[in-house]
Every structure is written in C-alpha cells, then in structure tokens.
C-alpha cells in the first residue's frame, strides 16, 4: 500500500531533487523511497564507509581473470 507523504524543504533543494531525478530517469518519490530503504537496510560492516554506487560494484570482477599485474600494466600504458 502506498501512502502520501508531505515534506517541507527549501525551494532550492526541491529543484535540485527534481533535476537529479530527471537525470536518473526516476521520480522524486522513487529517489526518496530508495534513500529511505538504504537508510533502514541492515548495515554491512566494512573497514571504510562506502556509497551505494561502490556497494553496487562490489564483486563485479570476482570472476575476472585480471590481477594486480594487469592493473599496473594498464597504468604504465596510460601514463608512461
């Protein structure tokens, strides 16, 4: 069941939220709902805090055959 929620925010913040939501292809309500879910979800203990983007990328390369040597080679090719 969905229920209406009224928030009182500064005009500038509302405009920023609308702009962000439009860029993300979502409604402001969807953005707020996702943020509330993030706030109330069980926390995973790590050595350092991470953003939702960082959390979404964790484990992406787990099956990859790349290693530290490959990364160093990439940096050498890029910067040297």
Protein Blocks (a to p, Z undefined) as FASTA:
>chain_A
ZZdddddddfklmmmmmmmmmmnopafklmmmmmmmmmmpccdddfbdcdfklmmmgokl
mmpcbdfklmmmmmmmmmZZ
